[in-house]
Amino acid sequence: MARERASKFFNKLPFFRSEGKTPPQVKLPRLKMVFFIVDWDKAATISKVFEEEDVRFHFIHKGRGTASSDVLDLLGVGVAEKAVVACVEQEILVPVLLKEARKKLGFYSPGAGIAFAIPLSGINTPLLKVFKESVNKNEKIYIGREGETMAAGGQGEKPQEIRNDLIIAIINQGYSEDYMIAAREAGAMGGTILHARGLSHEGPVKFFGVSVQEEKEIVLIVASRKKKLTIMEAVSRSYGITSKAEGLIFSLPVDSVMGLNLE
């Protein structure tokens, strides 16, 4: 009897009087990881842009840049301290970040740097909650029936054509300069080098047949898609997993590239 009374009570509440329909769930907009690679003294400028555009969080990592001698005049730098600034943002807002950064840095000027975005295929639950709450509060952004991101009063945006790739190499320390020479000879214009530490369990080390040297270097190169394969084949021949550099080399598609002429 008590259970029946409780059932009747809850059925009278607005939430439960939905005629068998469940409340509509908010779909998550497409998210991207946005990267800016700029001179170290320009990192604060990028951070300021993020603050003004209400970016929830971002990361800054120090690295060093390399460029071939024939593009030094274009870049304004050869080897210099670089800042890799990254954040996660909704796809529809990425052009806003790029536009504001361009206004403040002048990405067409020598040495301004480069920016690009990588689509995300998944995020963890706390971050998912942050962006779901953002969609609920932001009336200017919503998701179309087929999942496409749309602006209020606008049309669904078509996915961008992928024309560039980010080539990532994780190699033993001390090989990055020679690696970049091989990459430049194959068509790369320059790269950014980050320092890292490699960790592995005994099992995987024996399986791959390589030792894990603690000090690693991560080399990032943004290249046009038509040059990607040539560059990857060139560096893999001398700095791949079976070489002394023990390089793990792979690539990711990137879009919204701004800065260098990668052709």
BELBELRA-V566384 format. One record per residue. N is the residue number from 1. RES is the residue in one letter. NEAR is the number of other C-alpha atoms within 8 Angstrom. Layout:
{{N RES NEAR} {N RES NEAR}}
//
This chain:
{{1 M 4} {2 A 5} {3 R 6} {4 E 7} {5 R 8} {6 A 8} {7 S 8} {8 K 8} {9 F 8} {10 F 8} {11 N 9} {12 K 8} {13 L 8} {14 P 7} {15 F 5} {16 F 9} {17 R 9} {18 S 8} {19 E 5} {20 G 5} {21 K 5} {22 T 5} {23 P 4} {24 P 4} {25 Q 4} {26 V 7} {27 K 7} {28 L 9} {29 P 12} {30 R 10} {31 L 10} {32 K 13} {33 M 12} {34 V 13} {35 F 11} {36 F 13} {37 I 12} {38 V 13} {39 D 13} {40 W 9} {41 D 5} {42 K 10} {43 A 12} {44 A 7} {45 T 10} {46 I 11} {47 S 9} {48 K 8} {49 V 11} {50 F 11} {51 E 8} {52 E 7} {53 E 7} {54 D 6} {55 V 11} {56 R 4} {57 F 6} {58 H 11} {59 F 8} {60 I 9} {61 H 7} {62 K 10} {63 G 12} {64 R 12} {65 G 13} {66 T 12} {67 A 13} {68 S 10} {69 S 6} {70 D 5} {71 V 9} {72 L 11} {73 D 8} {74 L 7} {75 L 12} {76 G 8} {77 V 9} {78 G 11} {79 V 8} {80 A 9} {81 E 10} {82 K 13} {83 A 16} {84 V 13} {85 V 13} {86 A 11} {87 C 11} {88 V 11} {89 E 11} {90 Q 10} {91 E 10} {92 I 8} {93 L 8} {94 V 13} {95 P 8} {96 V 7} {97 L 11} {98 L 10} {99 K 8} {100 E 9} {101 A 13} {102 R 9} {103 K 8} {104 K 7} {105 L 9} {106 G 9} {107 F 13} {108 Y 7} {109 S 6} {110 P 9} {111 G 10} {112 A 13} {113 G 12} {114 I 12} {115 A 13} {116 F 12} {117 A 13} {118 I 11} {119 P 9} {120 L 9} {121 S 4} {122 G 4} {123 I 7} {124 N 6} {125 T 6} {126 P 6} {127 L 8} {128 L 10} {129 K 8} {130 V 8} {131 F 9} {132 K 11} {133 E 8} {134 S 8} {135 V 13} {136 N 8} {137 K 6} {138 N 7} {139 E 8} {140 K 6} {141 I 10} {142 Y 11} {143 I 12} {144 G 9} {145 R 5} {146 E 5} {147 G 8} {148 E 12} {149 T 14} {150 M 13} {151 A 11} {152 A 8} {153 G 4} {154 G 6} {155 Q 6} {156 G 9} {157 E 7} {158 K 5} {159 P 4} {160 Q 5} {161 E 5} {162 I 9} {163 R 9} {164 N 12} {165 D 14} {166 L 12} {167 I 15} {168 I 12} {169 A 12} {170 I 11} {171 I 15} {172 N 13} {173 Q 9} {174 G 6} {175 Y 9} {176 S 11} {177 E 7} {178 D 7} {179 Y 10} {180 M 11} {181 I 8} {182 A 10} {183 A 13} {184 R 11} {185 E 7} {186 A 10} {187 G 9} {188 A 13} {189 M 10} {190 G 11} {191 G 13} {192 T 13} {193 I 13} {194 L 10} {195 H 9} {196 A 8} {197 R 8} {198 G 9} {199 L 6} {200 S 7} {201 H 6} {202 E 6} {203 G 6} {204 P 8} {205 V 12} {206 K 9} {207 F 6} {208 F 6} {209 G 6} {210 V 9} {211 S 6} {212 V 8} {213 Q 7} {214 E 7} {215 E 10} {216 K 13} {217 E 16} {218 I 12} {219 V 14} {220 L 11} {221 I 11} {222 V 11} {223 A 14} {224 S 11} {225 R 10} {226 K 6} {227 K 11} {228 K 11} {229 L 8} {230 T 9} {231 I 12} {232 M 12} {233 E 8} {234 A 11} {235 V 12} {236 S 11} {237 R 7} {238 S 7} {239 Y 14} {240 G 13} {241 I 11} {242 T 9} {243 S 9} {244 K 7} {245 A 12} {246 E 12} {247 G 14} {248 L 9} {249 I 11} {250 F 8} {251 S 8} {252 L 9} {253 P 9} {254 V 14} {255 D 12} {256 S 9} {257 V 10} {258 M 9} {259 G 10} {260 L 7} {261 N 4} {262 L 7} {263 E 4}}
//
